Amino acid sequence: MHKELDQLWQLNDQVSEDLSVKNNAILAAVVAIIYQQNNGERLLYLIERNTYDGHHSGQMAFPGGKMDPGESNLKETAIREVNEELGIHLDLDTLFPLKPQWVHVSNHWVQPFYVIVYEKPIFTLNKREINCIFEIPISLFRDSQILTFHELIILGQKVFSPKFHSVGKEIWGATAIIIYQLLIRNETKINFD
């Protein structure tokens, strides 16, 4: 769809096949929560992380985090993190995987999942980790005027990555890549029909 991103997808495929990257990374999971309203509109929930001394300080993100000892898979991690950060419980069988992303700046191997819920979630934010939550209509992400591209250097290669400008915030990095593959990229976008 956007030729600018071809190198990013190729590099992502290359990194996904390199087990040494995954085996030496911190394993993590995130969840894209999509609320299907009765009127047919779909909303995507993003959180804004609190400001702290770290790579992901103040970023717009999906709820999630790193795998804890004792967890047998990243679905368990995703369920626990959503519960810890947002105070809601999701069932394991409602989560669907997307293509993993390696976040090179923090060396996290992130397994994204998505879930579609049909009742409006009632969130209880963990204010220690999350500043606020945003409810964004999915239709906004299909508006080419909010999509730009920025340059990254990953494993010595220059690639372009998507960046969205919505709700007065910049959405970039792994979050923007996951949104792009979830909603826009022909090869990976989910079918709501």
Z-matrix of the N, CA and C atoms (Angstrom, degrees):
N
C 1 1.451
C 2 1.524 1 111.11
N 3 1.327 2 116.72 1 -56.22
C 4 1.462 3 121.88 2 175.57
C 5 1.524 4 107.13 3 -111.11
N 6 1.307 5 116.36 4 105.92
C 7 1.474 6 122.23 5 -176.33
C 8 1.521 7 112.05 6 -57.83
N 9 1.348 8 116.55 7 -26.67
C 10 1.464 9 120.62 8 -178.97
C 11 1.531 10 111.70 9 -56.89
N 12 1.349 11 116.01 10 -25.59
C 13 1.457 12 120.40 11 -174.02
C 14 1.523 13 113.98 12 -95.74
N 15 1.331 14 118.13 13 -1.38
C 16 1.463 15 120.79 14 -177.41
C 17 1.528 16 112.46 15 -54.84
N 18 1.330 17 117.17 16 -44.34
C 19 1.477 18 120.57 17 -179.79
C 20 1.530 19 111.12 18 -64.14
N 21 1.335 20 117.08 19 -36.65
C 22 1.464 21 120.71 20 178.58
C 23 1.527 22 109.97 21 -62.08
N 24 1.332 23 117.77 22 -45.97
C 25 1.467 24 120.63 23 -178.68
C 26 1.525 25 110.32 24 -66.41
N 27 1.341 26 117.63 25 -39.41
C 28 1.456 27 120.62 26 178.38
C 29 1.529 28 111.33 27 -63.94
N 30 1.331 29 116.04 28 -44.43
C 31 1.464 30 120.34 29 178.52
C 32 1.526 31 110.32 30 -64.95
N 33 1.320 32 116.71 31 -40.42
C 34 1.460 33 120.20 32 178.71
C 35 1.530 34 111.04 33 -62.08
N 36 1.334 35 116.97 34 -41.29
C 37 1.465 36 120.36 35 177.07
C 38 1.528 37 110.66 36 -63.39
N 39 1.329 38 116.07 37 -41.92
C 40 1.472 39 121.76 38 179.69
C 41 1.526 40 110.24 39 -62.37
N 42 1.325 41 117.20 40 -46.50
C 43 1.468 42 121.51 41 -179.22
C 44 1.530 43 110.27 42 -66.42
N 45 1.338 44 117.36 43 -38.06
C 46 1.466 45 121.20 44 -179.86
C 47 1.519 46 112.28 45 -61.57
N 48 1.325 47 116.49 46 -30.36
C 49 1.461 48 120.98 47 -179.44
C 50 1.525 49 112.74 48 -86.06
N 51 1.325 50 117.54 49 -12.30
C 52 1.459 51 122.38 50 -178.52
C 53 1.527 52 109.09 51 -90.54
N 54 1.321 53 116.77 52 96.34
C 55 1.467 54 120.87 53 -176.12
C 56 1.520 55 113.04 54 -62.23
N 57 1.332 56 118.26 55 -23.81
C 58 1.460 57 119.56 56 179.73
C 59 1.528 58 110.71 57 -65.34
N 60 1.321 59 117.37 58 -32.22
C 61 1.475 60 120.04 59 177.12
C 62 1.524 61 109.49 60 -66.84
N 63 1.326 62 116.76 61 -52.63
C 64 1.466 63 120.88 62 -178.91
C 65 1.531 64 111.17 63 -61.59
N 66 1.326 65 116.67 64 -44.58
C 67 1.463 66 120.51 65 -176.45
C 68 1.524 67 113.24 66 -66.58
N 69 1.340 68 118.01 67 -21.51
C 70 1.461 69 121.64 68 179.76
C 71 1.526 70 112.88 69 -104.16
N 72 1.308 71 116.50 70 5.26
C 73 1.469 72 120.71 71 -178.47
C 74 1.520 73 110.67 72 -101.01
N 75 1.320 74 115.17 73 164.87
C 76 1.454 75 122.45 74 173.70
C 77 1.528 76 106.58 75 -83.32
N 78 1.325 77 117.49 76 122.69
C 79 1.459 78 121.35 77 -178.54
C 80 1.526 79 110.07 78 -79.43
N 81 1.325 80 115.90 79 136.23
C 82 1.457 81 121.15 80 -177.98
C 83 1.527 82 109.54 81 -148.28
N 84 1.318 83 115.59 82 164.44
C 85 1.466 84 121.39 83 178.06
C 86 1.521 85 109.13 84 -140.69
N 87 1.330 86 115.16 85 146.96
C 88 1.462 87 121.97 86 174.44
C 89 1.522 88 108.37 87 -133.00
N 90 1.341 89 115.73 88 161.17
C 91 1.463 90 120.42 89 -179.43
C 92 1.524 91 110.06 90 -131.11
N 93 1.335 92 114.62 91 126.62
C 94 1.460 93 121.44 92 171.06
C 95 1.530 94 106.29 93 -89.79
N 96 1.319 95 116.08 94 112.54
C 97 1.463 96 120.96 95 -179.86
C 98 1.522 97 108.06 96 -96.98
N 99 1.321 98 115.55 97 120.81
C 100 1.455 99 121.96 98 -179.11
C 101 1.526 100 107.57 99 -114.09
N 102 1.322 101 115.69 100 124.24
C 103 1.463 102 121.25 101 178.17
C 104 1.521 103 108.78 102 -100.41
N 105 1.324 104 116.61 103 117.25
C 106 1.459 105 123.58 104 177.77
C 107 1.525 106 107.65 105 -89.58
N 108 1.335 107 116.55 106 107.39
C 109 1.459 108 120.49 107 -179.62
C 110 1.526 109 110.49 108 -78.30
N 111 1.327 110 115.86 109 160.86
C 112 1.466 111 121.39 110 178.85
C 113 1.523 112 112.52 111 -61.20
N 114 1.336 113 117.64 112 -30.14
C 115 1.465 114 121.37 113 -178.40
C 116 1.532 115 112.39 114 -81.20
N 117 1.336 116 117.28 115 3.94
C 118 1.457 117 121.32 116 178.35
C 119 1.518 118 114.03 117 94.20
N 120 1.337 119 117.70 118 -16.85
C 121 1.465 120 119.60 119 178.84
C 122 1.522 121 109.70 120 -73.26
N 123 1.328 122 114.76 121 144.86
C 124 1.462 123 121.25 122 179.35
C 125 1.524 124 109.36 123 -116.08
N 126 1.318 125 115.01 124 137.70
C 127 1.459 126 121.20 125 -179.96
C 128 1.529 127 108.90 126 -116.77
N 129 1.327 128 115.72 127 142.17
C 130 1.463 129 122.61 128 176.40
C 131 1.516 130 107.42 129 -111.41
N 132 1.324 131 116.24 130 134.17
C 133 1.464 132 120.93 131 179.08
C 134 1.523 133 110.26 132 -99.28
N 135 1.333 134 114.81 133 127.69
C 136 1.463 135 121.74 134 172.88
C 137 1.516 136 108.22 135 -124.14
N 138 1.316 137 115.47 136 147.68
C 139 1.458 138 120.56 137 176.40
C 140 1.526 139 108.95 138 -106.18
N 141 1.319 140 114.83 139 156.94
C 142 1.462 141 120.31 140 169.67
C 143 1.519 142 106.21 141 -110.35
N 144 1.315 143 116.11 142 118.81
C 145 1.464 144 120.87 143 -179.75
C 146 1.526 145 110.36 144 -68.37
N 147 1.300 146 116.15 145 150.33
C 148 1.459 147 120.74 146 174.33
C 149 1.527 148 109.94 147 -65.40
N 150 1.309 149 115.43 148 160.98
C 151 1.455 150 121.35 149 176.80
C 152 1.527 151 108.92 150 -81.90
N 153 1.318 152 115.48 151 129.42
C 154 1.463 153 121.93 152 178.70
C 155 1.522 154 107.95 153 -155.36
N 156 1.303 155 117.54 154 175.43
C 157 1.461 156 121.72 155 179.43
C 158 1.524 157 109.16 156 -85.09
N 159 1.334 158 116.20 157 90.37
C 160 1.456 159 120.12 158 -178.79
C 161 1.514 160 111.19 159 -175.85
N 162 1.329 161 115.39 160 171.50
C 163 1.466 162 122.06 161 -174.95
C 164 1.521 163 114.08 162 -64.03
N 165 1.325 164 118.16 163 -29.83
C 166 1.460 165 120.65 164 -172.19
C 167 1.532 166 112.27 165 -108.86
N 168 1.309 167 116.05 166 18.81
C 169 1.464 168 122.68 167 -179.14
C 170 1.528 169 111.87 168 -59.81
N 171 1.325 170 116.27 169 127.34
C 172 1.457 171 121.69 170 174.58
C 173 1.515 172 115.58 171 70.14
N 174 1.310 173 117.96 172 5.84
C 175 1.468 174 120.60 173 -175.54
C 176 1.522 175 112.33 174 -78.44
N 177 1.331 176 114.00 175 151.61
C 178 1.454 177 121.58 176 167.42
C 179 1.526 178 105.57 177 -76.98
N 180 1.323 179 116.83 178 134.45
C 181 1.460 180 119.83 179 -172.43
C 182 1.520 181 110.90 180 -155.56
N 183 1.311 182 114.26 181 172.44
C 184 1.455 183 121.10 182 168.16
C 185 1.518 184 107.08 183 -90.66
N 186 1.336 185 117.93 184 151.90
C 187 1.461 186 118.45 185 173.51
C 188 1.530 187 109.29 186 -62.74
N 189 1.320 188 115.54 187 141.54
C 190 1.462 189 119.77 188 179.01
C 191 1.503 190 111.39 189 157.64
N 192 1.315 191 115.46 190 -177.72
C 193 1.453 192 120.65 191 -179.67
C 194 1.507 193 111.03 192 175.91
N 195 1.331 194 114.77 193 -168.30
C 196 1.460 195 119.75 194 -172.76
C 197 1.530 196 112.36 195 -80.73
N 198 1.313 197 113.73 196 156.31
C 199 1.458 198 122.33 197 179.98
C 200 1.516 199 110.19 198 -68.60
N 201 1.313 200 116.31 199 135.66
C 202 1.459 201 122.07 200 176.87
C 203 1.528 202 109.92 201 -93.23
N 204 1.333 203 117.01 202 152.29
C 205 1.468 204 119.33 203 174.06
C 206 1.529 205 109.05 204 -57.23
N 207 1.308 206 116.04 205 141.80
C 208 1.463 207 120.17 206 179.34
C 209 1.520 208 113.40 207 95.06
N 210 1.318 209 117.13 208 -16.16
C 211 1.464 210 118.86 209 176.75
C 212 1.520 211 108.40 210 -82.10
N 213 1.321 212 116.36 211 133.69
C 214 1.460 213 119.56 212 -174.79
C 215 1.514 214 113.94 213 -88.51
N 216 1.340 215 117.52 214 -16.39
C 217 1.465 216 119.63 215 178.37
C 218 1.528 217 109.88 216 -159.01
N 219 1.315 218 114.86 217 169.40
C 220 1.468 219 119.47 218 -175.80
C 221 1.525 220 113.69 219 -75.98
N 222 1.317 221 118.19 220 -16.22
C 223 1.470 222 119.86 221 171.65
C 224 1.528 223 109.67 222 -65.40
N 225 1.325 224 115.72 223 -41.71
C 226 1.476 225 119.72 224 177.28
C 227 1.525 226 110.12 225 -61.74
N 228 1.318 227 116.18 226 -41.22
C 229 1.465 228 121.25 227 177.92
C 230 1.520 229 110.00 228 -60.17
N 231 1.330 230 116.46 229 -46.65
C 232 1.461 231 121.70 230 -179.02
C 233 1.530 232 111.17 231 -59.71
N 234 1.323 233 116.54 232 -46.24
C 235 1.474 234 121.50 233 -179.81
C 236 1.533 235 110.49 234 -61.24
N 237 1.334 236 115.95 235 -46.58
C 238 1.471 237 119.90 236 -178.99
C 239 1.523 238 110.99 237 -63.51
N 240 1.327 239 117.12 238 -46.65
C 241 1.465 240 120.78 239 -177.30
C 242 1.530 241 112.30 240 -62.71
N 243 1.332 242 117.40 241 -42.96
C 244 1.468 243 120.53 242 178.15
C 245 1.528 244 109.78 243 -61.51
N 246 1.318 245 116.37 244 -40.87
C 247 1.462 246 119.97 245 178.68
C 248 1.529 247 111.25 246 -66.07
N 249 1.340 248 116.83 247 -43.83
C 250 1.473 249 120.68 248 -179.92
C 251 1.529 250 112.14 249 -65.62
N 252 1.331 251 117.12 250 -41.54
C 253 1.463 252 120.28 251 -173.48
C 254 1.525 253 113.80 252 -86.46
N 255 1.337 254 116.56 253 -34.85
C 256 1.468 255 120.07 254 -173.89
C 257 1.523 256 114.05 255 -116.22
N 258 1.339 257 117.07 256 -10.23
C 259 1.458 258 119.78 257 178.09
C 260 1.522 259 114.25 258 73.30
N 261 1.326 260 118.14 259 21.00
C 262 1.467 261 120.07 260 176.17
C 263 1.518 262 109.44 261 -118.44
N 264 1.331 263 115.30 262 153.79
C 265 1.460 264 120.52 263 178.94
C 266 1.522 265 109.17 264 -109.13
N 267 1.325 266 115.10 265 130.36
C 268 1.467 267 122.29 266 174.42
C 269 1.519 268 108.18 267 -113.68
N 270 1.315 269 117.03 268 148.80
C 271 1.454 270 121.46 269 176.77
C 272 1.528 271 110.16 270 -87.31
N 273 1.332 272 116.09 271 143.90
C 274 1.466 273 121.15 272 -179.31
C 275 1.526 274 112.30 273 -54.10
N 276 1.322 275 116.71 274 -40.46
C 277 1.467 276 119.62 275 -174.69
C 278 1.527 277 113.95 276 -76.88
N 279 1.336 278 117.70 277 -1.50
C 280 1.469 279 120.49 278 177.12
C 281 1.526 280 112.20 279 -95.58
N 282 1.336 281 117.23 280 -7.26
C 283 1.464 282 121.62 281 -178.50
C 284 1.528 283 110.64 282 -91.45
N 285 1.332 284 115.34 283 133.87
C 286 1.458 285 121.55 284 178.50
C 287 1.521 286 108.75 285 -120.63
N 288 1.357 287 117.38 286 133.42
C 289 1.469 288 120.22 287 -174.98
C 290 1.523 289 112.92 288 -79.15
N 291 1.313 290 114.67 289 150.22
C 292 1.457 291 124.00 290 169.25
C 293 1.528 292 106.84 291 -114.83
N 294 1.302 293 116.70 292 179.97
C 295 1.471 294 121.20 293 -179.10
C 296 1.534 295 109.55 294 -69.70
N 297 1.335 296 118.13 295 130.56
C 298 1.473 297 120.27 296 179.69
C 299 1.526 298 112.03 297 -63.30
N 300 1.327 299 114.67 298 155.38
C 301 1.463 300 121.98 299 178.98
C 302 1.518 301 108.79 300 -126.85
N 303 1.317 302 115.87 301 134.32
C 304 1.461 303 120.11 302 172.52
C 305 1.522 304 107.54 303 -95.55
N 306 1.323 305 116.05 304 122.86
C 307 1.468 306 121.86 305 178.45
C 308 1.523 307 106.45 306 -96.71
N 309 1.330 308 115.12 307 100.54
C 310 1.468 309 119.84 308 -170.30
C 311 1.525 310 113.67 309 -67.38
N 312 1.343 311 118.72 310 -32.24
C 313 1.472 312 119.50 311 -176.20
C 314 1.524 313 112.47 312 -67.80
N 315 1.335 314 116.93 313 -29.38
C 316 1.464 315 119.72 314 179.73
C 317 1.527 316 112.31 315 -116.41
N 318 1.338 317 116.69 316 2.15
C 319 1.457 318 123.57 317 -179.23
C 320 1.528 319 112.31 318 54.24
N 321 1.329 320 116.22 319 47.66
C 322 1.466 321 121.93 320 174.10
C 323 1.530 322 108.79 321 -104.31
N 324 1.312 323 115.64 322 135.17
C 325 1.469 324 122.40 323 171.64
C 326 1.525 325 104.87 324 -99.25
N 327 1.325 326 116.34 325 105.62
C 328 1.461 327 121.48 326 -171.15
C 329 1.520 328 110.27 327 -102.52
N 330 1.326 329 115.01 328 123.00
C 331 1.460 330 120.78 329 173.48
C 332 1.532 331 107.25 330 -98.56
N 333 1.336 332 116.80 331 109.05
C 334 1.463 333 118.41 332 176.88
C 335 1.534 334 110.67 333 -85.61
N 336 1.315 335 114.22 334 145.66
C 337 1.462 336 122.54 335 173.37
C 338 1.517 337 106.88 336 -126.88
N 339 1.322 338 115.81 337 161.42
C 340 1.461 339 119.15 338 169.42
C 341 1.520 340 108.63 339 -131.83
N 342 1.318 341 114.33 340 154.62
C 343 1.456 342 122.27 341 177.21
C 344 1.524 343 107.13 342 -139.87
N 345 1.313 344 116.24 343 142.26
C 346 1.459 345 121.23 344 174.26
C 347 1.521 346 106.68 345 -110.11
N 348 1.340 347 116.05 346 123.07
C 349 1.463 348 121.12 347 178.90
C 350 1.531 349 108.34 348 -111.58
N 351 1.333 350 115.24 349 149.59
C 352 1.459 351 120.38 350 -175.29
C 353 1.523 352 112.66 351 -112.62
N 354 1.322 353 115.92 352 0.45
C 355 1.464 354 122.05 353 171.43
C 356 1.515 355 107.22 354 -122.44
N 357 1.325 356 115.49 355 139.57
C 358 1.467 357 119.85 356 -178.12
C 359 1.529 358 109.42 357 -62.22
N 360 1.326 359 116.77 358 121.87
C 361 1.472 360 119.10 359 179.58
C 362 1.532 361 111.37 360 -67.06
N 363 1.300 362 114.65 361 145.39
C 364 1.470 363 121.06 362 173.20
C 365 1.520 364 105.97 363 -108.00
N 366 1.317 365 114.96 364 109.39
C 367 1.457 366 120.94 365 -173.43
C 368 1.520 367 111.76 366 -92.45
N 369 1.317 368 115.51 367 144.84
C 370 1.458 369 123.80 368 168.81
C 371 1.521 370 105.27 369 -122.72
N 372 1.336 371 115.53 370 99.10
C 373 1.462 372 120.45 371 -173.20
C 374 1.518 373 112.37 372 -71.86
N 375 1.321 374 115.32 373 138.86
C 376 1.451 375 121.99 374 171.08
C 377 1.531 376 106.03 375 -81.90
N 378 1.320 377 117.03 376 97.07
C 379 1.465 378 121.60 377 -173.17
C 380 1.527 379 112.64 378 -67.22
N 381 1.325 380 117.65 379 -13.93
C 382 1.457 381 119.88 380 175.62
C 383 1.530 382 110.59 381 -69.25
N 384 1.344 383 116.49 382 -30.26
C 385 1.458 384 120.94 383 -176.69
C 386 1.520 385 113.91 384 -109.52
N 387 1.328 386 116.50 385 -29.68
C 388 1.464 387 120.40 386 -170.40
C 389 1.516 388 111.16 387 -120.23
N 390 1.325 389 115.81 388 130.05
C 391 1.456 390 121.52 389 176.99
C 392 1.526 391 110.53 390 -77.32
N 393 1.341 392 116.78 391 -50.18
C 394 1.461 393 120.79 392 178.98
C 395 1.521 394 110.21 393 -162.63
N 396 1.335 395 115.11 394 172.76
C 397 1.458 396 121.22 395 178.88
C 398 1.520 397 108.56 396 -122.47
N 399 1.324 398 115.41 397 143.57
C 400 1.461 399 121.61 398 -179.79
C 401 1.523 400 109.26 399 -117.44
N 402 1.329 401 114.84 400 139.98
C 403 1.450 402 123.67 401 177.71
C 404 1.534 403 106.10 402 -110.69
N 405 1.329 404 116.99 403 108.80
C 406 1.465 405 120.91 404 -171.73
C 407 1.520 406 109.95 405 -119.02
N 408 1.335 407 117.61 406 124.48
C 409 1.468 408 118.95 407 176.11
C 410 1.533 409 110.55 408 -59.25
N 411 1.316 410 116.35 409 132.35
C 412 1.462 411 121.29 410 -179.60
C 413 1.519 412 110.91 411 -59.11
N 414 1.322 413 117.01 412 -32.54
C 415 1.470 414 120.59 413 -179.24
C 416 1.528 415 111.85 414 -57.79
N 417 1.329 416 118.21 415 -28.47
C 418 1.467 417 120.84 416 178.76
C 419 1.530 418 111.89 417 -62.76
N 420 1.321 419 116.93 418 -35.50
C 421 1.466 420 120.01 419 -177.39
C 422 1.527 421 112.02 420 -71.49
N 423 1.299 422 116.88 421 -15.69
C 424 1.471 423 120.41 422 177.52
C 425 1.522 424 111.31 423 -90.64
N 426 1.327 425 117.06 424 -0.54
C 427 1.469 426 122.66 425 177.41
C 428 1.527 427 108.14 426 -84.45
N 429 1.313 428 116.18 427 112.57
C 430 1.467 429 120.27 428 -175.27
C 431 1.527 430 112.89 429 -63.06
N 432 1.326 431 117.94 430 -15.63
C 433 1.461 432 119.82 431 -179.49
C 434 1.526 433 112.93 432 -74.63
N 435 1.321 434 118.35 433 -18.70
C 436 1.469 435 118.90 434 178.32
C 437 1.527 436 112.04 435 -95.81
N 438 1.353 437 116.94 436 -4.00
C 439 1.454 438 121.60 437 -178.38
C 440 1.526 439 110.72 438 -99.38
N 441 1.324 440 115.88 439 126.29
C 442 1.464 441 121.94 440 171.59
C 443 1.530 442 106.86 441 -129.98
N 444 1.311 443 116.22 442 -179.30
C 445 1.456 444 120.95 443 179.89
C 446 1.523 445 108.58 444 -130.04
N 447 1.320 446 115.55 445 145.93
C 448 1.465 447 119.07 446 174.71
C 449 1.518 448 108.80 447 -132.71
N 450 1.310 449 114.33 448 156.79
C 451 1.456 450 121.71 449 -173.95
C 452 1.526 451 110.55 450 -89.63
N 453 1.319 452 114.96 451 137.23
C 454 1.465 453 122.59 452 175.00
C 455 1.522 454 109.16 453 -128.17
N 456 1.309 455 116.03 454 154.73
C 457 1.458 456 121.20 455 170.44
C 458 1.526 457 105.88 456 -113.86
N 459 1.340 458 115.57 457 115.08
C 460 1.463 459 121.25 458 179.87
C 461 1.524 460 107.51 459 -124.92
N 462 1.327 461 115.92 460 123.15
C 463 1.468 462 122.03 461 -177.46
C 464 1.516 463 111.45 462 50.34
N 465 1.338 464 115.25 463 40.19
C 466 1.459 465 121.25 464 177.17
C 467 1.517 466 114.93 465 78.57
N 468 1.323 467 117.49 466 2.22
C 469 1.461 468 121.18 467 -179.49
C 470 1.528 469 110.19 468 -107.21
N 471 1.319 470 114.79 469 136.56
C 472 1.464 471 120.19 470 176.60
C 473 1.531 472 108.37 471 -84.84
N 474 1.329 473 115.78 472 124.22
C 475 1.465 474 121.21 473 178.29
C 476 1.524 475 108.57 474 -135.31
N 477 1.315 476 115.02 475 160.81
C 478 1.455 477 120.32 476 174.26
C 479 1.518 478 108.77 477 -104.24
N 480 1.325 479 114.64 478 144.41
C 481 1.454 480 121.82 479 -177.97
C 482 1.523 481 108.64 480 -128.34
N 483 1.335 482 118.25 481 149.55
C 484 1.458 483 119.30 482 178.77
C 485 1.523 484 111.67 483 -71.57
N 486 1.316 485 114.68 484 152.47
C 487 1.460 486 122.59 485 174.46
C 488 1.525 487 106.42 486 -143.48
N 489 1.322 488 116.47 487 131.26
C 490 1.459 489 121.35 488 179.58
C 491 1.519 490 109.18 489 -110.30
N 492 1.319 491 115.50 490 146.77
C 493 1.462 492 122.13 491 175.13
C 494 1.520 493 106.42 492 -119.83
N 495 1.336 494 116.24 493 106.28
C 496 1.456 495 120.98 494 -176.96
C 497 1.517 496 109.26 495 -148.26
N 498 1.297 497 116.56 496 155.75
C 499 1.468 498 125.18 497 -179.59
C 500 1.533 499 111.59 498 46.97
N 501 1.327 500 116.43 499 34.29
C 502 1.459 501 121.26 500 -179.99
C 503 1.511 502 114.22 501 71.34
N 504 1.314 503 117.28 502 15.05
C 505 1.473 504 122.16 503 -177.07
C 506 1.521 505 109.87 504 -127.26
N 507 1.330 506 114.44 505 158.99
C 508 1.459 507 121.95 506 173.43
C 509 1.524 508 108.25 507 -99.21
N 510 1.318 509 115.42 508 128.60
C 511 1.463 510 120.95 509 178.68
C 512 1.527 511 106.09 510 -115.23
N 513 1.320 512 116.88 511 114.74
C 514 1.459 513 120.59 512 -172.78
C 515 1.519 514 109.83 513 -142.41
N 516 1.327 515 116.20 514 -173.34
C 517 1.459 516 121.95 515 176.71
C 518 1.523 517 111.78 516 66.39
N 519 1.328 518 115.59 517 -149.19
C 520 1.463 519 121.08 518 -177.15
C 521 1.527 520 111.36 519 -59.60
N 522 1.327 521 117.38 520 -34.52
C 523 1.471 522 119.94 521 179.87
C 524 1.519 523 110.92 522 -61.53
N 525 1.327 524 117.36 523 -46.29
C 526 1.468 525 120.73 524 179.40
C 527 1.526 526 110.96 525 -66.28
N 528 1.320 527 117.50 526 -37.98
C 529 1.470 528 120.68 527 178.78
C 530 1.528 529 109.92 528 -64.19
N 531 1.320 530 116.82 529 -42.24
C 532 1.469 531 120.94 530 179.44
C 533 1.531 532 110.24 531 -66.33
N 534 1.318 533 117.85 532 -42.96
C 535 1.470 534 120.54 533 176.89
C 536 1.523 535 110.02 534 -59.69
N 537 1.311 536 116.59 535 -44.15
C 538 1.467 537 121.24 536 -179.20
C 539 1.529 538 110.71 537 -61.13
N 540 1.331 539 116.86 538 -46.92
C 541 1.470 540 117.97 539 -179.47
C 542 1.525 541 111.43 540 -69.87
N 543 1.301 542 118.27 541 -30.31
C 544 1.469 543 122.68 542 -179.24
C 545 1.531 544 112.54 543 -73.04
N 546 1.342 545 116.85 544 -39.17
C 547 1.460 546 120.35 545 -169.08
C 548 1.526 547 116.19 546 -116.59
N 549 1.341 548 118.57 547 -20.78
C 550 1.464 549 119.71 548 -170.53
C 551 1.522 550 113.82 549 -121.38
N 552 1.315 551 118.03 550 -47.70
C 553 1.475 552 121.57 551 -172.88
C 554 1.531 553 110.43 552 -62.70
N 555 1.311 554 116.25 553 121.75
C 556 1.466 555 122.12 554 -175.26
C 557 1.524 556 112.85 555 -54.69
N 558 1.325 557 118.02 556 -40.12
C 559 1.458 558 121.73 557 -175.81
C 560 1.528 559 113.54 558 -72.09
N 561 1.328 560 118.09 559 -19.58
C 562 1.463 561 119.47 560 -172.47
C 563 1.525 562 114.84 561 -130.03
N 564 1.318 563 119.05 562 -11.02
C 565 1.464 564 119.25 563 -174.16
C 566 1.528 565 111.12 564 -64.96
N 567 1.324 566 114.59 565 148.61
C 568 1.460 567 118.60 566 -179.84
C 569 1.522 568 109.31 567 -81.26
N 570 1.307 569 114.75 568 150.91
C 571 1.458 570 122.24 569 179.22
C 572 1.526 571 107.67 570 -101.29
N 573 1.306 572 117.15 571 117.27
C 574 1.457 573 120.90 572 -178.05
C 575 1.532 574 112.95 573 -84.35
N 576 1.322 575 116.51 574 -6.09
C 577 1.479 576 118.97 575 -176.49
C 578 1.505 577 112.77 576 -84.21
